[in-house]
Structures are given as C-alpha cells and as structure tokens.
Amino acid sequence: MVPFWVNYLIRTFAWKLLISENGVLNKFLLSIHLIQEPLKLLYTETAVIIGLIYSYTPMMVLPLYATISKIDDRFTEAALDLGASRIRAFFDITFRLSLTGIFAGTILVFIPALGSFAIPAILGGTNSLMIGNTIESQFIEIGNWNFGSAFTLALAAISLAMIFLYSRLFGLDYVYKNQGI
C-alpha cells in the first residue's frame, strides 16, 4: 500500500520510466536474454491499460477486502460439510456475500476511470483517445468551452444513468433479495 501514498502523477510518470524502450523492464528482459530487442509498450493501449489497472486496483481491492473479511468462515464450513465443492461453496457463500463490496468497488473504479485523462495522456501519448482526454482537449487545446461543457454534462448524465441502472440491477436490493435478508 505504501506506493499508493505517493501522488497519482508521480506514479504515472514512474510507469513511463519503467515501460519505456530504455526502461527498467526492457533492460531486465534484455539482460536475461528473454527478448532480442526492446518492447514498444509506451504510447500504446497496453500502457494505458497497465496504468489504469495499477492506479485503480486499490479502489476495488479495499472494499472487497472489507466485505470479505467480515464473512463468517462458519458459512463456508457449513456448505462444505453439507457436500458442496469448494467452487460451489465459494460462489454460493463468499461471492454472494461479497456482492456489496463488488458493487462499491465497481462504482469507486468506474467514476474516476471514466474521466481519467492523465494516464492516457502520459502513457498513451497522442494515440490514446479516452473521454477525459477529449473533454480536456476541448477546453485546453481547441478552446471550445461550449462543446467541452456540453460533453461534460452529457458524460455526467450518462454516468448517473449507468450508475442508477447498475444499482437497480446489482445494488443492495439485489444482494438483500438473493441473500434472504
């Protein structure tokens, strides 16, 4: 968790140093003769995905950990004693009881990832196009504040609609109904 106390932009620039053609990753892979020439990871969609996963994983893991740590082990033991396989016990007990954590984590990741513009700009370069970059370019580069504002409001409305739909489909009501609460 210590690396996540460092500023978001510093961590993103650190990934740029790690995955560049002269970066630590390529030097290591070349030194152990796993590759013959440096990999071109920087300024690709793969770099953007790596950066997004690295940045937003704690926002998913922490709610899941908080939820799963509260699940009583006796439920899983009872399922196993009643003849359920480990996989069946996981899906019937652990997975169902952790749906609230999954719901919270997905919302916590969805909102900032949707508007992320720093990671695609730094790791994806000019080839990377995400909603946050488009809005940022409308304000900063093009200067079309009307379109940027309209795009931002439309994004906010679509986000709220998607979150509302998601919460209706898989929100707390769904969890409570399926758990018999």
NORBELRA-V563270 format. One record per run of one state. SS is the DSSP state (A for helix, B for strand, O for the rest). FROM is the first residue (numbers start at 1). TO is the last residue. Records with the same first field share a line. If there is no record, write none. Layout:
BEGIN
SS->FROM-TO  FROM-TO
END
This chain:
BEGIN
O->1-1  6-7  20-23  32-44  70-72  82-85  98-98  115-117  128-130  143-144  171-171  180-181
A->2-5  8-19  24-31  45-69  73-81  86-97  99-114  118-127  131-142  145-170  172-179
END
